[in-house]
Amino acid sequence: MPLYEYIADNPEQACRICAKGFELQRPVDRAPLECCPLCRRPVRKVISLPNTPRVSAPLSVSAAKNAGFSILKRRDQGVYEKL
Protein backbone atom coordinates (compact mmCIF):
# COMPACT_ATOMS: atom_id res chain seq x y z
CA MET A 1 0.00 0.00 0.00
CA PRO A 2 1.32 3.45 -0.86
CA LEU A 3 2.03 6.15 1.68
CA TYR A 4 0.15 9.45 1.23
CA GLU A 5 0.89 12.80 2.86
CA TYR A 6 -1.83 15.20 3.99
CA ILE A 7 -1.78 18.70 5.50
CA ALA A 8 -4.52 20.99 6.83
CA ASP A 9 -6.10 23.55 4.52
CA ASN A 10 -6.04 26.12 7.34
CA PRO A 11 -3.23 25.28 9.83
CA GLU A 12 -4.36 27.93 12.35
CA GLN A 13 -7.68 26.15 12.97
CA ALA A 14 -6.36 22.60 12.74
CA CYS A 15 -5.14 20.18 15.41
CA ARG A 16 -1.41 19.76 16.05
CA ILE A 17 -1.27 16.61 13.90
CA CYS A 18 -2.74 17.91 10.64
CA ALA A 19 -1.29 21.42 11.06
CA LYS A 20 2.22 19.98 10.62
CA GLY A 21 1.10 17.32 8.15
CA PHE A 22 0.82 13.56 8.51
CA GLU A 23 1.39 10.39 6.49
CA LEU A 24 -1.24 7.72 6.00
CA GLN A 25 -0.99 4.31 4.39
CA ARG A 26 -4.08 3.70 2.23
CA PRO A 27 -5.04 1.36 -0.63
CA VAL A 28 -4.73 2.83 -4.12
CA ASP A 29 -8.40 2.30 -4.94
CA ARG A 30 -9.65 4.45 -2.02
CA ALA A 31 -10.53 8.11 -2.50
CA PRO A 32 -8.20 10.68 -0.88
CA LEU A 33 -9.06 11.95 2.59
CA GLU A 34 -11.12 15.13 2.79
CA CYS A 35 -10.91 15.68 6.55
CA CYS A 36 -8.48 14.93 9.37
CA PRO A 37 -9.26 11.66 11.18
CA LEU A 38 -8.61 13.36 14.54
CA CYS A 39 -10.18 16.85 14.39
CA ARG A 40 -12.41 16.51 11.30
CA ARG A 41 -11.03 19.73 9.72
CA PRO A 42 -10.45 19.83 5.93
CA VAL A 43 -7.12 18.45 4.67
CA ARG A 44 -5.50 18.21 1.25
CA LYS A 45 -3.18 15.64 -0.24
CA VAL A 46 0.43 16.78 -0.68
CA ILE A 47 2.54 15.67 -3.63
CA SER A 48 5.86 14.56 -2.17
CA LEU A 49 9.20 13.85 -3.81
CA PRO A 50 9.89 10.23 -4.75
CA ASN A 51 12.60 8.43 -2.84
CA THR A 52 15.36 7.72 -5.33
CA PRO A 53 18.89 6.61 -4.51
CA ARG A 54 21.60 9.14 -5.27
CA VAL A 55 25.02 7.85 -6.26
CA SER A 56 27.59 10.57 -6.69
CA ALA A 57 30.55 8.42 -7.69
CA PRO A 58 31.10 4.76 -8.56
CA LEU A 59 32.18 2.48 -5.72
CA SER A 60 35.81 1.56 -5.44
CA VAL A 61 36.82 -2.08 -5.19
CA SER A 62 37.59 -1.80 -1.47
CA ALA A 63 34.31 0.02 -0.74
CA ALA A 64 32.36 -2.63 -2.67
CA LYS A 65 34.11 -5.42 -0.71
CA ASN A 66 33.35 -3.66 2.59
CA ALA A 67 29.69 -3.43 1.53
CA GLY A 68 29.60 -7.22 1.04
CA PHE A 69 29.76 -7.46 -2.76
CA SER A 70 31.85 -10.05 -4.61
CA ILE A 71 34.26 -8.46 -7.09
CA LEU A 72 35.04 -10.46 -10.23
CA LYS A 73 37.66 -9.64 -12.88
CA ARG A 74 37.66 -11.12 -16.36
CA ARG A 75 40.79 -13.23 -16.83
CA ASP A 76 40.17 -15.12 -20.08
CA GLN A 77 37.32 -15.68 -22.51
CA GLY A 78 34.42 -16.65 -20.22
CA VAL A 79 36.66 -17.10 -17.18
CA TYR A 80 36.34 -14.74 -14.20
CA GLU A 81 38.50 -14.64 -11.11
CA LYS A 82 37.36 -13.42 -7.71
CA LEU A 83 39.42 -10.52 -6.32
PEURKA-V233949 format. One record per run of one state. SS is the DSSP state (A for helix, B for strand, O for the rest). FROM is the first residue (numbers start at 1). LEN is the number of residues. If there is no record, write none. Layout:
ss	from	len
SS	FROM	LEN
SS	FROM	LEN
//
This chain:
ss	from	len
O	1	1
B	2	7
O	9	7
A	16	5
O	21	1
B	22	5
O	27	8
B	35	1
O	36	6
B	42	5
O	47	14
A	61	6
O	67	5
B	72	5
O	77	2
B	79	4
O	83	1
//
